[in-house]
Amino acid sequence: MAEENSSAAGSSSRAQRNIKEQHRRMHMKDLISQLASLIPSNSKLSMPEILDEATSYITHLQKNKESLERRRALLKEEDHSEPTVMNITTSGSTLEVNLICGSNRNFMFHEIISVLEEGAAEIINVTQFNSGDRVIFSVLSKDLRCYKTAPATLDPAQDHKPRCFKIDNCRI
């Protein structure tokens, strides 16, 4: 009789271990499924493939994060530099644009030229001076509207006033 009790107790504890193992496997399957949903993949992957892809993806994200942090630090350094200054002066039909900025500034100078040309200005001369950590650009242009429109439409009172040019998508 003692043997029957021990064998019944053994099968009972064995059944409990089997149930615990089954719950553990189901839990692992759920966790792997959650992990698979977080990685970019278009096909159904096996468990080892999911773990391999997740490891690669995490490494990729870490490198991307480090790269973005370095870029952010560089941009913060640039923000502390001296501001860019733009002077626009006119005299008759002549327009002069002077741009003074730090040598480490990134901007699209060709866009300033394009804006001037779109505003009916003919570029006469462009010069660049480097002075230590500053760069000075000077653009001399002539207003073509004087030659393309009838004199009656020109306002002589505005000839000596500064003109505003809109500069879009230009990082200055």
PAVO-699857 format. One record per residue (C-alpha): residue in three letters; x, z, y negated. Coordinates in steps of 0.001 Angstrom, whole numbers, padded with zeros to 6 digits, always signed. Layout:
// PAVO-699857
ALAXZY/...
//
This chain:
// PAVO-699857
MET+000000+000000+000000/ALA+002870+000721-002320/GLU+004076-002817-001673/GLU+000705-004275-002707/ASN+000756-002306-005978/SER+004289-003400-006784/SER+003517-007023-005900/ALA+000328-006939-008026/ALA+002232-005338-010883/GLY+005006-007938-010487/SER+002587-010855-010594/SER+000824-009276-013586/SER+004078-008904-015535/ARG+005073-012422-014436/ALA+001784-013804-015774/GLN+002378-011964-019051/ARG+005888-013454-019308/ASN+004459-016913-018619/ILE+001843-016456-021336/LYS+004507-015224-023797/GLU+006708-018212-022937/GLN+003778-020584-023390/HIS+003057-019077-026848/ARG+006744-019348-027766/ARG+006814-023050-026764/MET+003628-023766-028729/HIS+005086-022011-031766/MET+008338-024046-031478/LYS+006307-027252-031130/ASP+004363-026387-034309/LEU+007590-025645-036193/ILE+009189-028930-035062/SER+006016-030760-036098/GLN+006202-029166-039569/LEU+009877-030112-039836/ALA+009101-033705-038803/SER+006481-033950-041561/LEU+009119-033030-044170/ILE+011674-035711-043333/PRO+011303-039384-044283/SER+010704-041291-041063/ASN+008401-044152-040138/SER+008456-043694-036356/LYS+007696-040969-033865/LEU+010879-039089-033028/SER+011880-036845-030166/MET+012774-033203-030841/PRO+016563-033817-030873/GLU+016059-036844-033170/ILE+013910-034746-035523/LEU+016597-032052-035677/ASP+019313-034670-036261/GLU+017304-036437-039000/ALA+016457-033118-040666/THR+020136-032120-040697/SER+021141-035466-042232/TYR+018346-035315-044777/ILE+019252-031769-045860/THR+022899-032813-046277/HIS+021782-035824-048345/LEU+019593-033602-050546/GLN+022444-031120-051080/LYS+024810-033901-052208/ASN+022123-035341-054466/LYS+021521-031890-056005/GLU+025246-031410-056676/SER+025474-034846-058286/LEU+022484-034126-060524/GLU+023927-030739-061514/ARG+027232-032389-062509/ARG+025361-035026-064529/ARG+023244-032343-066205/ALA+026389-030407-067168/LEU+027909-033564-068697/LEU+024746-034246-070658/LYS+024698-030675-071958/GLU+028295-031119-073159/GLU+027289-034291-075014/ASP+024365-032517-076672/HIS+026792-030180-078449/SER+028737-033007-080039/GLU+028170-034109-083605/PRO+024963-036060-084220/THR+024874-039800-084692/VAL+024396-040900-088300/MET+022909-044227-089353/ASN+023057-045487-092963/ILE+021083-048558-094009/THR+021679-050008-097470/THR+020350-053176-099057/SER+021432-055186-102036/GLY+019452-058320-102771/SER+019208-060174-099488/THR+022190-058354-097947/LEU+021637-055553-095470/GLU+024421-053229-094320/VAL+024000-050869-091349/ASN+026670-048215-090722/LEU+026504-046199-087521/ILE+028799-043193-087028/CYS+028837-041478-083645/GLY+031054-039578-081233/SER+033305-041687-079008/ASN+031710-040111-075934/ARG+028176-041138-077026/ASN+026390-043658-074869/PHE+024127-046042-076733/MET+023173-049693-076661/PHE+024691-051262-079761/HIS+023389-054699-078780/GLU+019840-053384-079298/ILE+020597-052627-082959/ILE+021809-056204-083364/SER+018675-057492-081602/VAL+016397-055464-083891/LEU+018134-056867-086953/GLU+017834-060417-085662/GLU+014161-059912-084756/GLY+013620-058600-088290/ALA+014761-061990-089639/ALA+018345-060975-090416/GLU+021362-063183-089815/ILE+024396-061178-088661/ILE+027356-062045-090884/ASN+029960-059530-089725/VAL+030282-056664-087226/THR+033236-054273-087283/GLN+034186-051219-085260/PHE+036593-048474-086320/ASN+037883-045705-084066/SER+038825-042527-085833/GLY+039801-039745-083439/ASP+036687-038716-081549/ARG+034373-040726-083852/VAL+033398-044396-083768/ILE+032112-046220-086836/PHE+030165-049460-086478/SER+029371-051557-089514/VAL+026965-054496-089433/LEU+026584-056793-092410/SER+023588-059130-092357/LYS+021625-061411-094622/ASP+017835-061328-094882/LEU+016621-064770-093778/ARG+013108-064157-095058/CYS+014363-065122-098522/TYR+014993-068627-097244/LYS+012032-069018-094893/THR+009170-067869-097125/ALA+007884-069056-100423/PRO+009271-067153-103433/ALA+005742-066151-104478/THR+005362-064008-101345/LEU+008530-061976-101976/ASP+008276-058681-103814/PRO+011347-058414-106096/ALA+010675-054698-106626/GLN+011512-054052-102960/ASP+014776-055995-102920/HIS+016884-052899-103639/LYS+014861-050424-101566/PRO+016022-049370-098103/ARG+014231-051190-095334/CYS+013204-049450-092135/PHE+013900-051055-088815/LYS+012271-049685-085691/ILE+014760-049126-082883/ASP+013027-048744-079513/ASN+014686-047678-076268/CYS+017967-047104-078041/ARG+019875-043981-077120/ILE+021699-042982-080246/
//
